[in-house]
Amino acid sequence: MRAYIGGFLLTIVLFGCTPDKTKQTILKPNVIVVFIDDEGYGDVGCYGATGFQTPHIDEMAGNGMRFTNFYAAQPVCSASRAGLMTGCYPNRIGLTGALFPWHKIGLNSKEYTMAEMFHDQGYATACVGKWHLGWQEAFLPLQHGFDEFLGLPYSNDMWPHSNVTGEKKPNSRYPALRLIEGNETIDTIASIADQDKLTTLYTEKAVDFINRNADTPFFLYAAHTMAHIPLGVSDKFKGKSEQGLYGDVMMEVDWSVGEIMKALEKNNLTDNTIIIFTTDNGPWLNFGNHAGSAGGLREGKTTSWEGGQRVPFIIKWPNKVPEGIVCNKLACAVDLLPTFASITGGKLSENKIDGVDITPLFKGNFEKTPRETILYYYGKNNLNAVRKGNWKLVLPHSYGSYNTTPGNDGYGGKRINTVIEEPELYNMRRDPGEQFNVIKHYPGKVEELMKVAEKARAELGDLNIGIEKGSGNREMGRVNTLKTKSIK
């Protein structure tokens, strides 16, 4: 794979005139969002990680704020990213689950993205890393508000090769895994050695973007491919952690965050920059030693238990976010778009969104409660649970449990199809691991949370009870309704 600069990041930065007048006056803040793939709640040092160190991410938390009740929009790749980009629960906009190379759908051009919000304010915008919101040209980042894109169109295991050896499989349904710059394919990822280069590639591109836009407001979305399987890590970190390959990967991700912070310091941007670190969903636990940790939460990726959807979230914003603070308030990835719009003076979509402005939390005003509820949708359009305050009501549904022997060394273990036949109630303050169903003891709470569920079902549907759509669902983008070409 040719050595091309790549990286991953998102920043909000507030600028002013420098004393020597060498930089232009910048009226808007920059934003950097670092978005990791399949990293668990327990995979950062300040969240309890063991077997490896994440000093740069921990430094962000020490100099900023760490959230303990922050949720991905859904516990799976494409849906989670759709929620982040649009401020909507992904089922509202027709995107659920993970898109595959044979799908002919993607993010609808009628949805107003985070990148478009920044772009409309004159920001330079870049997406580096994994996109996964449609691979045809009409769905790629440049058509959704980004000036630059370098990365993969979808997950790195969607390739015609073994995830263990990297050898090409005969008669694979998957096409070649393309590395795309802008709208054009510039290379292919065709071996584990190519996977090993991705984190460094993305990081170099992220740093380059910061250096080139130091005098301009910019928005950088750095969406790392790792730690999705197959795991890849450069020689800089291979064999460095006690935990093994997964720990090596997380150490390189931490290094990437450090390189980004160095670039900000070099360009005198540190004091005027918001950096956010979070992840798309919980760990893919059936991959054993190649999977992360849910940090004591129940289950993992693709489930509506806490291990699937509650994720690390850290924000550093010098002189704005209090240092070394923990926020226990509810928040969700869909909240970032309206929050950034509030901070920068940007506009929001005329379409209804689900995100709320959590700026008061960023400023340490915990007397405010911007978000009162979380909806746990998964599958095609299944409402599996709802949370209000400290209480979570799990609704009847089926899921693939990880409570069995996992695979190892790149091989995935089987999961157990499990059915929740009756509602269950959990107190998230006392029991974040969801071990004790207390539904018999709090009938008033059950009634209160059922009202949240009924409202969601009316607006967004719930296939668990046969409601395919609600009054507020919109359509995803479709290739056959667009004048578009596929990327070759």
N, C-alpha and C positions, 0 to 999 in steps of 0.2 A: 504494500500500500504506500503510495507516495507520501512523502513527508509534507503534510499540509497543516497549516495552523488551525487549531480548533479549540473550543472551550465551552464553558457554560456559566452563565451569570445573569443577574437582574439587579439594577441599582436605582435608588432614588437619591439624588445628590443636590444639595442646595449650594449655589455658587454666588459669589460676589466679585467685585473688581479686586484684582490683586494690587498691592501697593505700587508695583513697577509698571502697571498698565499693560503687561505683556499678554494677559488673557482677556478675552472679550467678556463683557458683563453678561452673566447668565442669570436669568430671572427664574428659571424653573429648576427643580431638583432632579437629579438623576436617580435611576432605580436599578438595582441588581437583584435578581432572584436566582438563587442556586437551587435547582430542583433535581433530587436524586431518585433513582429507580429502584424500587423493591427494598429500600432500607427500612429496617424495623424501628420501633419506638425505642428499643434498647441498644441502638447501634451508634450512639454518640457518647463520648466520655461523660459529659455532664448529665446524661440520661441513664448512666449506669453501665456503659459498655465495658466488657472485660476481654482481655487477650490482645488488645491493640489500643493505641492512643490516638486521640483526635485533638491535639493541642490548639490548632488554629480555630476550629469550630468552637471549642471550649472557651477560647479567648473572646470570640464573638459574644458568647453567653455572659461571660464575666464582665464585659464592657457594654452589655445590652440587656435584652429581656428574653427569657425562655418561657414558652407556653407549655402547660401540661394537659390542656384539654383542647388541642387543635386537631381538626379533622380534614382529611382529604375529601374531595367532593364525592368520590366513590372509591371502593377498594380495588381498582384495576386500572390499567394503563391509559387507554384512550379516553375513557369516561372521566377519569381524574383530571387529565390535561384540558379536556373540554370545559370542565367546571372552572379551572384556574383561569383560562383565557377569556371566558365570557361572563363570569360572575353568576352563572346559572347552575342549578342542579342539572347534570348532563342529560337526564331523561327528559327534562323540559324541552331541550333542543334536539331530541331524537338520537343522541349518541350515548350508547351504553356498551359495556364490555370493552373488548380490545379489537380493533380493526385488523384485518389480515390482508395480505397482498392481493387476494382475489376479490376483495370487496370493492364495490363501485359507489361507495358513499364516503362522506367526509363532513367537515365543518361547513355549514351553510354560509354563503357570502353575505346573507342578510343579518347574520349575527355580528355584533360590534365587539371586537376583541380588545384586550388590554393593549396590544401593540398599536392598534388603530387609534385608541384614545391618546396614547403618547405621541404617535406620529402626527395627529391632527394639531398637536401643540408645538410642532417643530422639532421634536426629538429625533435624534438618530436612533434607529432601532435594530437590534440584531438577535437572532435565535441561533444558538450553537448547541448541537447535540441531537437528542431524540425528539422528533416531532409527533408522529403517531396520531394525526387528526385527518388522515387521508393522504394517499401517496400520488394521486394524479395532480397535474400541474395546478389546476384550479383550487386545490385544497392545500397546497404547500405554503410555507410561511410568507413568501413575498406577496402572495395574494391576500394575506390577512394582516397587513400592516407593518411587516418587517422589511427593512431595507436590505438586510443581509441574512443569509442562512448558510451554515455549513453543518452537515450532520447526516443522520440516517432518517429515512422516512417512517420507520416503525421499529419494533423491538429487534434486538440483535440476535435472537434465536429464530427469527423468521428468515432462514437462509437454507440452502440445499446442502448443508454440511452437518456433521456430527457435532453436538455440543460438547463432547468429551475429547475427541481426537482432532476435530476440524476437518476430517476427511470428507470428500464429497460423496453424497449418497446417490446411488442410482435411482432414477425415476422419481426424484423428489418433486412434490407439488410446488415447492417454493422456487421463485426466481432468484437470480443473483442478488445479493444484498448490496445496494448501491450507496456510495458516499456521494452526497449531492452538495454542490455549491450553487447558491441562487436557485435556478430551476434546472440546472444541468448536472448530469452524472459525470463525476470527475474520476472515479475509481470504484473498485468493488472491495468488499470485505470478504476474503476468501480463505481465511485460515485463523487459527487461534492467535498466531503471531500478529495478525492484523487487528484482532480484538484487543491485544495487549497495548496497542498504540493509541487507543481512542481517548483515554482520559487526558493524556499529555497533549494530544492533538487539539482537543477542545479547549484545554487550558491556554495553549499558545494563541489560539484564535481569540479567546476572551480577552487576554492581556493586550493583544494587538488592537482590538476594537477600542479598549479603554484608552490606549496611548494615542490612537488616531482621533479620538473624540473628546480629549481632555478639555477643550475650550468650547464644547457644545453640550447642551443637555442630551443625555442618552438614556436609553432603556435597554438593558441586556438580560436576556432570558437564557440562562445557562443550564441546560437540561441534560445532565450526564446519562449516558447509556448504562453505566454501572450503578448499582450492583446487580443488574439483571443477568441471569445466566444466558450464555456461557460467560463465566467470569474471565476478565482479562486485566492484566496488570503489567506495568513496565518493569524493566530490570532494576530500576531505582528502588522498587519496593518488594520485588518478588522474594519471598522467604523471610521477610523482615518481622512478621508478627508472630506472636505466640499462638494466635487463634488459627493460623493457616491462611489459605488463599483468600478467603473472604475478608479476613483482617487486613491482609496486604492491600486488597482493593480499597477498603475504607481508609487506610492510611494514605493512599494516593489521592483519594477524593479530598481528604483533609489537606494534603499538600496543595491541591488545586485551589482550595479556598485561600490558603496562605499566599499563593502566587497572585491571586486577584487582589488581596489586601496590600501586597507589596506594590502592585501597579498603581493602586489608588494613592499610596503614600508617596511614590515617586512623582506623581503628577499633582501633589498637594490637594488631593480630593478627599482624604480620609474624613476630615471634620464635616464635610458636606455631603456625605454619602449614606444612604440607607442600604444595608445588605441584609437580605433575607435568606435563610437556609431552611429548606423543608424537603419533603419527599412525597411521592405520588400515591403510595399505599404501604401496607405492612409487608412483612417478609414472606417469601415463598418457601414455607417451612418444610415441604416434602423433599427439598433438595439438600436437607441435612447439613453437612459441614460447608456447603456452598450457599447456605441461606443465612439470613440475619437473625436477630432476636426481637421478639415482641416485648421484651422487657417486663415480663410478668403478666402482660395482658393476654386475653384468651384468643386462641386461633391466629390466623394471619391473612395474607392477601386473598382476595376474592370472597371473603366472608364479612358478614355484618357484625361480627363480634368486635370488641375494641382493638384486638391485635390486627385486624384488617384495615381499619379506617382511622384510628387515632395515630398521629404521626408527630415526629419532632418538629418544632418550629422555633426558630431563633431570629430575632431582629436586632441589628446594631445600627444606631442612628445617633452619633455623638451630639451631646448637648440638647437632644430632644427626647430620646428614650432613656429613662433612668438606668443606671448601671447596676448589674448584678441582681436584677429583679426577676422574680418568678410570677407569672400571671396564670391564675387558675380559672379564668373566665372562659366560657365557650367561644370558639371561633372556628372558622372554616375557610378553606382555600377560595371559595366563592366570594369571600369578603374582601379579598385583596384588590380587585378591580375598583369597586366603589370607594375603597379607602384611598387608593392611589389617586383617583379622580378628585377626591376631597382635598388631599394634600397639595396637589399640583394645580387645582382649578380646572381640571379637565371635565368634559361632558360625559354623560352616560347615554346608553342606548335608549331609544324610544320603546324598544321591546322590554317587557317585564324581566327583571333579574331577581335572583334570590339572595345575593350578597347584601351585607349591611356595612356601614362605615364603622370600622373599629379603631379609628384614630384616637379616641379617648383612652383606649387600653394601651396603645403605643406610648402615650404620654404619661402613663402611670395612674390614670384616673379610674381606679377600680370600683368607685362608687357607681359608675355607669355599667349597664348590662346591655350592650348593643344587640347581642344575639341571645335569645332565650331557648331556642330549639335547634336540634339537628335531626335531619331526615336521613335514614340509612336505606337508600335505594340500591338495588343490585339486579343483575340479570337483565332481561329485556325491559322490564319496568315493574320490578317487584319491591314493594315497601316491606322491608324485613324488620325494621325497628324504628322507634322514635325516642328522642331524648329531650327532656325539658328540665333545666336546672340540674340537680344531682340525680335525677331519676331516669332510668331507661326501661322502656317497655319493648320486649322482643316479641314480635308477632309471629304467628305460625308461618313457617317456610322451610324449605330444604336447602342444604348446603353441603359442600365437600369438606369434611373434618380432617384435620391433620393428626388426630389422635391415633396414630398408628406408626409403624416403623418407617422412618424416612429413608430416602436414597442417600448416596454419598458420592463425592468426587465427580460431580456433574451429572449423575444419574438421579432421576426423580423417583420417589417412592409413590405408592398408591395412596389415594385418599378414600375416606369412608363416607358414602352418601348417608346423610343424617337428616332426620325430619323433626322439626319442632311442631308438635301437634296442638299445643295449647299456649296461650300467651304466658310470658315469664317477665318478672319485674326485678330489677337490680338497682341497688343504691350505689351510685358511682363514687360517692365520697368515701363510703366505708368498704366498698367491695369493687374496686376497678377491674379486678380479675374475673368478675362475673361468675363467682362460684356458688352464691347463695341466692336462690330464687325466693323472694319474699312476697310473692303476689297474694298469698292468703292473708297477709297481715296489714296490707295497705290498700283496701278497696277504693278509697277516695283518690289515691294517686293513679290507680288504674283507670278510673273514670276520666281523670284530668288528662292523662296521656292519650287515651282513646280519642278525645276530642281533637288533639293534634293530628293523629292518624287519619281521622275522618276528613278533616280539612284538606290534608295532603292528597288523599285519595280522590276527593272531588276535583281538585285542581290539576293533579298530575297522574292520576290513575293508580292502579295496583293490580297487577296480573295474578297476585296470590289469591285474590277474591274475584277474579274474572273481569276487572275493569281495565280494559286495554289502554284507554286514554282518558284524561280529564279535560277540563275546560281550558287549561293553560298550556297544553303541549304544542310544540312547533316541530316542523319537519327538518330532518338533516339534509345536507346537500347531496345531490345525486348526479352521477356522471351523465346519465341519459337526459338530464334536463339542463345541462350546461354546455356551452361551446368551449370545449376544452380538449387538450391532448394529454396523453399519458407520457410520463417521463421514461425514456428508453436508456 
